[in-house]
Amino acid sequence: MRRRDFIKVIAGSAASAWPLGAATQQQTPKPVIGFLRPTGAADGGHLVAAVRQGLRESGYPSDKIALESRWADGRLDRLPKLAAELFALRPAAIIGTSRRRWR
């Protein structure tokens, strides 16, 4: 077998095996950070933007972390269900309010 024919055979078999090897590799899921607020998105959207900016400044690009937001829109009775939704995502952290300002 000539050298060129041999190289073609090797290159062809490597190219045909490439998709199989790539398909078997599992993607590492992105870490999830949950954001839970009793207000609406319009009232707290600036806070999500601040979290994203803080992550970027800390060296965590936004394409490497998933930020999931849940908003109760002023209905505190919705918070347990929204918190359960976030917990089901198995987040690395959940950001929420530390004190109530509701009267």
Secondary structure by P-SEA (a helix, b strand, c coil): ccaaaaaaaaaaaaaaaaaaaaaaccccccbbbbbbbcccccccaaaaaaaaaaaaaaccccccbbbbbbbccccccaaaaaaaaaaaacccbbbbbcccccc
